[in-house]
Amino acid sequence: MSFRQEPGQPPSQPPSEVEPELRSDVVVVPRQQRPSVWATPSGIFVGVLILAMLTFGSSVALLTRVGVIASPDDEEVTATIGPARTATAAPATVRVTAGPGTAVRLDTGGYRVTFIWTLEGARDGDSALLRFSIGSRVVSEQRGALDANVFSAATGRFTVTTAQECTADGWTAEIVSIRNLTPVGEATSRAAGVTCR
């Protein structure tokens, strides 16, 4: 395409080229961003609810926490530190002399049977194992400690009182061990049987 102008003519406009129209079959639509779950009203409500539960829940948990509660029947244990005992080469055995047992009838029909021993070499707090029998039948064994209720360290007198059923065969109590050692001497105290009705 050429362009030419003659003299004396006013300038003419150059012919314009037709620009082609832009066409596209693909349409691009910008994506809308989804708001965060926590930015919605329900998300804000859930978040505040969780924070309130944690705040108040932890306070309530601290105020009502479960602990071990001792029942009134439990004995209080008091730990005390006493002077250390001197070491001994070997534990000394205890010499035992049994005394006669006595039986007293109770209103219930049973008997209060008292057994007596004299212990030489025993101390307060020593462990003792006793075996109780009616006739030749062993009724029970009991383990305990020599304390002021049953033993006098000054006199060595050891007294045990039990409630037993009526028998004509008699009752016996034997000291099986003191300080886990077999005692030396007569360890069996006997109470005579009675006539049962």
C-alpha positions in Angstrom: 0.0 0.0 0.0 1.4 3.3 -1.0 0.4 6.7 -0.2 0.8 9.6 -2.4 -0.4 13.2 -2.3 -0.7 15.5 -5.3 0.3 19.2 -5.2 -2.4 21.6 -4.4 -4.6 19.2 -2.8 -5.4 19.4 0.8 -3.8 16.7 2.8 -6.0 13.7 2.9 -6.2 11.3 5.6 -4.3 8.2 5.1 -6.5 5.3 4.6 -7.0 3.5 7.9 -6.3 -0.1 8.2 -9.1 -2.1 9.7 -8.0 -3.6 12.9 -9.3 -7.1 13.5 -11.6 -7.6 16.4 -10.3 -9.6 19.3 -12.4 -12.6 20.1 -11.9 -15.3 22.7 -13.9 -18.3 23.5 -12.2 -18.7 26.9 -13.5 -16.5 29.7 -11.4 -16.1 32.8 -13.4 -15.4 35.9 -11.4 -14.5 39.0 -12.1 -16.9 41.9 -13.6 -15.6 45.0 -11.6 -16.5 48.1 -13.5 -18.6 50.6 -13.5 -17.1 54.0 -11.8 -19.1 56.8 -14.1 -21.2 59.0 -13.1 -19.1 62.0 -14.0 -15.9 60.2 -17.7 -16.9 59.8 -20.2 -16.1 62.6 -20.6 -19.8 63.5 -16.8 -20.3 63.6 -16.4 -17.3 65.9 -19.1 -18.7 68.2 -17.5 -22.2 68.3 -14.0 -20.6 69.0 -15.4 -18.4 71.9 -17.3 -21.4 73.3 -14.2 -23.6 73.3 -12.1 -20.9 75.0 -14.9 -20.3 77.6 -15.1 -24.1 78.3 -11.3 -24.3 78.8 -11.2 -21.3 81.1 -14.1 -22.2 83.3 -13.6 -25.9 83.0 -10.1 -25.8 84.3 -11.1 -23.6 87.2 -13.9 -26.0 88.1 -11.6 -29.0 87.7 -9.1 -27.4 90.1 -11.7 -26.6 92.7 -13.4 -30.0 92.6 -10.4 -32.3 91.9 -10.6 -35.7 93.4 -8.2 -36.7 96.2 -7.7 -39.6 98.5 -9.7 -39.0 101.6 -9.0 -41.1 104.6 -12.1 -42.6 106.2 -12.7 -41.9 109.9 -12.0 -45.5 110.7 -8.4 -45.2 109.5 -5.8 -44.8 112.2 -3.6 -41.8 111.9 0.0 -42.9 111.5 2.6 -40.6 112.9 6.2 -41.1 111.9 8.7 -40.4 114.6 12.4 -40.6 114.7 13.8 -42.2 117.8 17.4 -42.9 118.9 19.0 -45.6 116.9 19.4 -49.0 118.5 22.9 -50.3 118.9 23.7 -53.2 116.7 23.7 -56.7 118.4 25.6 -59.7 117.1 22.5 -61.9 117.2 19.0 -61.5 118.5 18.6 -63.0 121.9 15.9 -65.6 122.5 13.2 -64.9 125.0 12.7 -67.2 128.0 9.0 -68.0 128.6 7.2 -69.3 131.7 3.5 -70.1 131.2 1.0 -69.4 133.9 -2.4 -70.9 134.4 -5.3 -69.7 132.2 -8.7 -68.8 133.6 -12.2 -68.9 132.1 -15.2 -66.8 133.1 -18.7 -67.3 131.8 -20.2 -64.4 129.9 -23.9 -63.5 129.6 -23.8 -64.5 125.9 -23.0 -68.1 126.8 -19.4 -67.9 125.7 -16.4 -67.6 127.9 -13.7 -64.9 128.5 -10.5 -66.9 128.6 -7.3 -65.2 130.0 -3.8 -66.6 129.4 -0.7 -65.5 131.3 3.0 -65.8 130.7 6.2 -64.3 132.1 8.7 -63.2 129.5 12.4 -62.7 130.2 14.3 -60.7 127.6 11.3 -59.3 125.7 10.9 -55.6 125.0 8.0 -53.3 124.1 7.3 -53.5 120.4 8.6 -57.0 119.9 6.5 -59.0 117.4 4.7 -62.1 118.7 2.8 -64.9 117.1 0.2 -66.8 119.2 -1.8 -70.0 118.3 -5.1 -70.6 120.0 -6.7 -74.0 120.4 -9.8 -75.6 121.8 -8.9 -79.1 122.9 -6.7 -80.4 120.2 -8.3 -78.3 117.4 -6.4 -75.1 116.4 -8.8 -72.3 116.2 -6.7 -69.4 115.1 -3.3 -67.8 114.9 -2.7 -64.1 115.6 0.3 -61.9 115.1 0.8 -58.7 117.0 3.3 -56.6 118.9 4.0 -56.5 122.6 2.6 -53.1 123.8 1.5 -51.6 127.1 -2.0 -53.1 126.7 -0.8 -56.7 127.0 2.8 -56.6 128.2 4.6 -54.9 131.1 8.3 -54.5 130.4 9.0 -53.9 134.1 7.6 -57.3 135.3 7.7 -59.2 132.1 4.0 -60.2 132.5 2.2 -60.9 129.2 -1.6 -61.3 129.4 -4.0 -62.1 126.6 -7.8 -62.2 126.9 -10.0 -63.8 124.3 -13.7 -64.7 123.9 -14.2 -68.4 123.2 -17.0 -70.9 122.9 -17.9 -73.3 125.6 -15.9 -76.6 125.7 -15.2 -79.4 128.1 -11.8 -80.0 126.4 -10.2 -76.8 127.7 -8.5 -73.9 125.9 -4.8 -73.4 125.1 -2.7 -70.5 123.8 0.9 -71.1 122.7 3.5 -68.5 122.0 4.9 -69.7 118.6 7.5 -67.0 118.2 8.7 -63.7 119.6 10.9 -61.5 117.3 10.4 -64.4 114.8 12.4 -66.7 117.1 11.0 -69.7 118.9 10.9 -68.9 122.7 12.8 -71.1 125.2 10.8 -72.6 128.1 7.1 -73.4 128.6 5.2 -71.5 125.9 1.7 -73.0 126.3 -0.8 -71.6 128.8 -3.8 -73.8 129.5 -7.3 -73.0 130.9 -9.4 -76.0 132.1 -12.6 -76.9 130.3 -16.0 -76.4 131.8 -19.3 -78.3 131.7 -21.4 -77.0 128.9 -25.2 -77.0 129.0 
